[in-house]
Amino acid sequence: MKSTFASLAIAAALSASVSGFALAQDSVEVLHWWTSGGEAAAVGVLKDDLQKQGVGWQDMPVAGGGGEAANTALKARVTSGNPPTAAQLLGMAVNEWSEEGLLGDLTSVADQEGWGTVVPDAIKNFAVHDGKWQAVPVNIHRPNWLWINAKVFKDNGLEPPKTWDEFNAVADKLKEKGIVPLAHGGQPWQDTTVFDDVVLGIGGPEFYKKAILELDDAALKSDTMVKVFDQMRKIRGYVDPNFSGRDWNLATAMVLKGEAAMQLMGDWAKGEIVKANLTPGVDILCVTAPGTEGSFLFNTDFFAMFPVGDSKLAAQHKLAASVMSPSFQEAFNLVKGSIPARTDVSGDKFDACAKKSMGDLKSAVSSGTLLGSLAHGHAEPAGIQRAMFDVVTQHFNSDMSSKDAAAALVTAINAAR
């Protein structure tokens, strides 16, 4: 990684010393991939807040690829010696930019506003490097949700499953009645979202830490991991034949329409639920993925800050303070489907699913079970993550045995290190 970004580091250092090269003194430029209607509206809240403080906003939205296109654009900007004031990044990406010495320092504003006391340590670990705040957390998403069509379950006399054995029993009953048990999109990140849930639900939080966060060989080769792949094989039998390549929101739509009974997906699914004039927690039930109650998988969007000249530092600090303000954290996350990155924001305006998520977050912080998601960029660097994606997806779409899949996982990880 050092050699990959060496030229970027030089370019960024040079750009920080160039007066007036990129932005006017009282403006900020923000690169992000929030381009959907609701997300764009939420960004507008931040823009308006800054304008009231006399800070102009130069928007640099980059659509597509779940941030991949935005990261490509960001690297081009830094290479050219013209980094934006801030850029949207996921946790492991923040780490990579920080390790290259390419991010700015927000410690003074963070200390002044007491961020350290309201942001969970697991989130803060991505934002703070060598004792310096370099990124601002915008939200906390929870990927380990099971969404259930309440009417389908009621009509068939079913209860939400709490374990994977119960899930299998429910899915078998649905399948016997000709109902698709699980809506799923056959894309690597979606396959691995399910894999995350199964690893955590079968192995528990300590096993998840060992296998996914620490890449412990013994855990990866264990009988427990074989059982995880056994369950993944069963899940493969519960999806419809046309799942390959399906976008996640189209899978969500299947649940909303009653074409499928359940979906394992993050809380961004709530946006689709609300757009369909359905109520999260009532029409579409939200329960933790089987076996994961008491644990909280997370992924967080950050605004990472890049070095700016002294004349632009005040505007950058106002941007950071606005992102962390309780009012923005509430307004943005009400639209996004996630919950605030601050634990002191009231949940009064949030729906039932978000309120449960906020309560579960506090419990997970206390119990040490707030865990970064592999599927969503908070467990391993991109190279290792992609290697694990490949094995999970290969197994899901073939007759590879569970033992062979566990062995392939170890081989792929070692090759990617």
Secondary structure, 3 states (H helix, E strand, C coil): CHHHHHHHHHHHHHHHCCCCCCCCCCEEEEEECCCCHHHHHHHHHHHHHHHHCCCEEEEEECCCHHHHHHHHHHHHHHHCCCCCCEEEEEHHHHHHHHHCCCCCCCHHHHHHHCHHHCCCHHHHHHHEECCEECEEECCEECCCEEEEEHHHHHHCCCCCCCCHHHHHHHHHHHHHCCCEEEECCECHHHHHHHHHHHHHHHHHHHHHHHHHHCCCHHHHCCHHHHHHHHHHHHHHCCCCCCCECCCHHHHHHHHHCCCEEEEECCCCHHHHHHHCCCCECCCEEEEECCCCCCCEEEECEEEEECCCCHHHHHHHHHHHHHHHCHHHHHHHHHHHCCECCCCCCCCCCCCHHHHHHHHHHHHHHHHCCEEECCCCCCCCCHHHHHHHHHHHHHHHCCCCCHHHHHHHHHHHHHHHC
